[in-house]
Structures are given as C-alpha cells and as structure tokens.
Amino acid sequence: MYYFDFKEFVKELREKPDTVGAIEAYEHIYGSLEGKDVTDTQLYKEYFSKFTLPFTCAVPEDLEEDFDWDLLYRLVCASFSCSYYFELREDKKKELYIIVDNGEKQVKKTLSELWSFQVLRLYEIILLEQIQFWTIQGMDDPQRDYESEGDFRIKQQYEYFKEAIEKIDLESSIYSFLN
C-alpha cells in the first residue's frame, strides 16, 4: 500500500472549494474519476504513459517501498511547474534533480533527499496542475487546424525528456567504458 492514493486525492479535491471546480470540469470533458486509479485516467493514457524511464533513480532509502516511484518519475518529467535533470552518482545510481521556481525563489533538491511529506506534495501539485491543463486542452476545438499553446508545451516537454534520457545514457556508457 502506497502513501499516495489517487482515489483519496480526487475525493479531497471534491471537498475543497478551491479545487472542486477543477475536478468537475475535468470530469465533464473526460468522464468520472470516481473509483479510478490514476493509470485509468485519460491524462495518464494520453500523456504520463509516454514518460517511461528506462532506468530507476535513487530514492530515499527509508521510503523505497512507500511510493509508486515510476508514477512519480512520470509526473515530474511531464510537469510544467518544475524542471529536472539526471546525474550519474559515483555509485552508478542515477540521481533525479527537481527544480521548482515560483518566481521569487528557486529550490533544487534530489529525489533521494526528499521527506515523505515532500513526495506527497509533489504528487498533489503535479496532478492538480495536469488536471487543470488537460481540462483546458479538452475545451479546445478538436477540429482545429493549428497547434495550440498546449500542444506545443506537450511536445516541448516530451522532447526535453528524450534529450535528458539520451544524455544520462551517454554519461553511463562513458562511465562504464572508462571503469
């Protein structure tokens, strides 16, 4: 059992006056989220599923079994509200650096140094961001003959992801060759 529960998260969004509108708007376009796992949602199937890491990253040792790390990797890599990069550590593990910039302050942390409440907050922030984004995307005319700003952002995010994977793979290959 993981600490983050998508069904519970959706329930909490429905109970908060400042987020109930976001969840209702999303469901109006894509259907009910009631009782669904995140992997059963449209936003996962059409977007998060594309961000598959071909490796695992270092995670907090005391939390290894507590979270769905694959899902969190996908969320971070797909997010528009944080940036990231990978680095190869001396022990050959890959480190995921997460950078959050709110305009006033920039915070950079490694995934492996996060506390459980910080990991939970990442799930919540990124999923709410994506629910809101995909609601706006869903309101766009599907018959349009132009690329929307949202389409451009999606493409740009995925291109960065592919480049980040290529870079860390190259770094790993060079490291293996030299050692």
N, C-alpha and C positions, 0 to 999 in steps of 0.2 A: 504494500500500500504506500503510495507516494504522498508527500505533504501537500502537493498541489492537486486539487480536484477540480477539473473543468466544470463539472455539473454544479458543484457548490459555488464556483466562481460566477456562473451565469445566474444562479439563484440570488447571490449577493448583489449583482448588477441590477436585478429587477427590484430589489428592496431599497436601493439608493435613489433619491430624487434626481441627482445629477447624472446618473448613468442609465436609468430605466428607459429614457428616450432612445439612447444608442442601441440598446438591445432590441427594443421593439421595432425600430427602423430596419435593423439588420434582418430580423425575422420576417418582416413584411416582404422583403425582397427575396430572401434565400430560404425561408421556411423556419419552423420552430427549432430551437436549440434544446428544448426540453428533453432531458434524459440522454442527450448525445454526448459522446466523447469528442474531444477536440479533433481527433482523426476522422470523424464522420462529418465534419463541417465543410462547407463549400470553400471557405478561406484556406483550410488545410489542404484540401484536394487540389485546388487550383493554384496555390501559392507556396505554402510551407513545405509541401511534399517535394518541391523542386530543390530545396536546400539540404541535400544529403551529404554529410561529411564522410569522406572515405577513411576516416580515422577517428579516434576518440581524443578528447582533450583532457588535460589534468583537471580534476575536480577536488573539492575539499574532501580530505580523507575521511573525516567523520560523517560525511553526508553522501558517500558513494551510493548507498542503496536507497536513499530517501527521495530522490527526484528522478524524473524521466529526463536524463541528460540529453538524449537525442532530440527530444522536443525542444529543450531549451537552446541547444545549438541552432536549431532551425529558426526559432523565434528571434534570437539575437542576430543571426545572419540576414534575416528577412526584414528586420526592423528599420524604420525610417528615423526613429528617435535616438538611436545610439549607433556608434560606429565600432568597428572591431578590426583586429588583425590577429594573425597567428605567429608564434615564435617557437623555435625549437629550443628546448631546455637542454642543459648538459646531460641529463639522464635520458635524453632522446624522446621524452614526452613532449607533446605539443601543448603549448600554453595559449589559451584564448584570452586576449586582452579586450576589454569592453570599455568604451569611452562614451560617457554621457555628458552632453554640453547643453546647459539650459539657457545659454546666452550670457549669463553672469559668471558662471563658474563651470569649469570642466573637471570631471572626475574620471580617472583612469584606474581600473582595477583588473586584476586577473581573475578569471573564473574560480581558480583554485583557492583564492583568498577570501571569497565571499562567505558571509554568515548565512544561515538558513533563511532569516527574515529578508535578507537582500535578494536571495534567489527567488523567493516567493514574490517579492515586489517586482522583479524583472518579468516574471510570468504575467502578472496582473497588468503592468504598464503596457507591455508589448501587445498582449492580446486585446486589451481595450483599444489601443491605437489601431490595430488591424481591423477590428470590428467596425470602428468608425470609418476607416479608409475604404474598406470594401463596401460599406453602405453607400458612400459617395460614388464609388466606382459603379455600383449596381444601379444608381439613379441615372447614369449616363446612357444615352441612346445607343443601344446595341447595333443599330443600323448605320451609325456614323461612318464617314469615310475619312476620318482623320485620327491621328494618335493623340489621345488625351494626355494631360499632365500626369495623371495617374499611371497610364500605360508606360509613359516614358520613365517614371520613377521605378516601376516594377522591373523594366528592362535594365535600367542602370544598376539597380540593386543586385540583380542576378549576374550581370557582367562583373561587378566587383567581386562577388562571391567566387566565380570561376577563376578570376585572377589571383585571389587570395589562396585558393587551393593549389593552383599551379606553383605559386611562389613557395609555399611551405613544402610541397612535394620536391621541388628542385633543391631547396635547402636540405631536406632529409637525404636526398640522393648524394649531394656533395659531401655531407657529413659522413654517410656510410662509406663512400669511396675513400675519404681521407683517413678513416679509422679502421 
